Amino acid sequence: MKTINALFVGMYPNAVSPYRNVFFQNLIFAMADMGVDCTVVSPVPLTKYGLSIKNIDYKTIHRTANGAEVTVYYPWYISASSKQIGSFNTEKLSEKWFEDSIMKTVRKINKKFDFVYGHFFLYGGLAAIRVGKYLGIPSFIAYGECDFETQVRQTYGYPQEEQLTGLTGIISVSSKNTKELNDLGIVKGVPIITAPNSTDLKLFYKKNKSECRNKLGLPQDKFIVGFVGGFIERKGDKRLLEAINQIDGAYGAFAGRGDNPPTGEKVVFCKALEHEIVSDFLNAIDVFCLPTLSEGSCNAIVEAMACGCPIISSSLPFNDDALDESNSLRIDPTSVDEIKNAIEFLMDSPQLCEKLSLKSLEKAQEFEIGQRANRILSFIKEHGKL
């Protein structure tokens, strides 16, 4: 059987930012384990990294847990950030220079690829279309943005028709995103597959809670509500903490990073974790709560499901693929009262917690990374005529 040579472009983990779009890496690793020859081009911003950029090798080899190799190139580029100056936003320059860096690297690689795949419209997708036209190969975009309006249109604007010409297919990470694309009408006639983000079930699985609490230094006798994500308004860590502060006997554990981390008497844990340790964290908590305002497809929720967590999260459409009444309580993510009531309800209902936990474990089997990679690769083969 002929080996498929795949080129992936976009933001990808590196020595300075090891968790940069780690879910993108997970998909690539899964494809590499399936026998696909994977090459990644991931420009790194000199203006952001400064002298630390010297710690990132231009070319390196990453290996999956099964020993498959992925070749990664890290060319430098200048980022102009995303600043509004009158009617012009500097994101247009940042995107152009990102794409130019990829094009320059692709010319240097001088390798025959069967398709190119870019993650997100900006800093991946539009570059993939350019590469595809240059190399004469099929191009695919993963539409994983939380919201097209805020993450693309408000800064960059709508991509021009010529920028999208040649696009072969789109991998949408949620039913919500698929509907959004269809409603926008900017990619009419382009095939779309809905493939929610998934996780490695060999890394995220049910473990002994007491042992995981000991490992992380968490108290054994407290009801702990866990949160995984950035400490930002959209993710809702402060809304969650406000709710916890009003509940006798409830405590919060926060795994993430940000300039304004949650603090206080009710916070029993707050720090960034290596991805491999997040599984221990999720197994150490009693309930997972993420009052997020917007997502494409939330990896943290799928990982929590795979560890058997009862889930409290947003009732908005982006969660519909993973969450329903069988494994979660859905709340208005802006309402501290609803968050508080959901936590109290589960604190007082251990049998319901167990029921939700079992359903989370069961439903997580639908979100295994190998199955997702296989679906996406089949879609690429069909529409790329490989």
Protein Blocks (a to p, Z undefined) as FASTA:
>chain_A
ZZdddddedddddfklmmgoklmmmmmmmmmmnopacdddddddfklnmmmlmmpcfbdc
dddfkopacdddddddddebjadehjbcfklmmmmmmmmmmmmmmmmnopacfbdcdehj
bhplmmmmmmmmmnopacddddfbfblklmmmmmnopadfklmgopabdcdfbfklmmmm
mmnopmghiacddddddddfklgccddfklmmmmnopafkbccdddeddddfklommmmm
mmmmmpghiacddddddfbdcedjklgbdcdddfklmmmmmmmpmbdcdddfbdfbdfkl
mmmmmnopacdddfbfklmmmgcfklcccddfklmklmmmmmmmmmmmmmlmmmmmmmmm
mmmmmmcfklmmmmmmmmmmmmnoZZ
